[in-house]
Amino acid sequence: MECLYCKGQMHRGTAPFTIDRKGYHISWDAIPAWVCDQCGESLFETHEVELIQEALTVLDRETANLVTSSSP
């Protein structure tokens, strides 16, 4: 696979994923991804993106419950 940014070769590996969202910070250290040998750019496949989105949906819901339950 060719990197979309620098045209280097990509290989299967892992890459970090970090997001600041709705009052919380999430960081995963090693999500399966395609990683460029030349520039280090990472590309997540559809399956990993869907899993990340599912996890964030649950965290959004649970964070909202936490905030609601702590209100006076």
C-alpha positions in Angstrom: 0.0 0.0 0.0 1.2 3.5 -0.8 1.1 6.4 1.6 -1.4 9.1 0.6 0.9 11.9 1.8 4.5 11.0 0.9 4.0 8.0 -1.5 6.2 5.8 0.8 5.4 2.2 1.5 3.0 1.3 4.3 3.0 -1.8 6.4 0.7 -3.3 9.1 1.6 -2.3 12.6 0.1 -0.3 15.3 -0.4 3.4 15.9 -1.6 5.6 18.8 -5.0 7.2 18.8 -5.8 10.2 21.0 -8.8 12.4 21.3 -10.1 15.2 23.5 -13.9 15.0 23.6 -16.7 16.4 25.7 -14.7 16.9 28.9 -12.5 13.8 28.7 -9.2 12.7 27.1 -8.8 9.3 25.7 -5.5 7.7 24.5 -4.9 4.3 23.1 -1.3 3.3 22.6 -1.5 0.6 20.0 -4.5 0.4 17.5 -3.9 -1.8 14.5 -3.1 0.4 11.5 -1.2 0.8 8.3 1.9 2.8 9.1 4.1 4.6 6.5 7.8 3.5 6.6 8.9 6.9 5.3 6.8 9.6 7.1 5.1 7.6 9.9 1.6 8.5 8.9 -1.0 6.0 10.0 -4.2 4.8 8.4 -6.9 3.0 10.3 -9.1 0.5 8.5 -12.9 0.6 8.7 -13.1 -2.1 11.4 -10.8 -0.2 13.8 -12.6 3.1 13.1 -16.0 1.5 13.9 -14.7 0.0 17.1 -13.3 3.4 18.2 -16.6 5.1 17.4 -18.5 2.5 19.4 -16.2 3.0 22.4 -16.6 6.8 22.2 -20.4 6.4 22.0 -20.4 4.4 25.2 -18.0 6.9 26.9 -20.2 9.8 25.8 -23.3 8.1 27.3 -21.6 7.1 30.5 -19.9 10.5 30.9 -23.3 12.2 30.5 -24.7 9.9 33.2 -21.8 10.7 35.5 -22.3 14.5 35.1 -26.1 14.2 35.5 -25.7 12.1 38.7 -23.2 14.5 40.3 -25.4 17.6 39.8 -27.0 18.9 43.0 
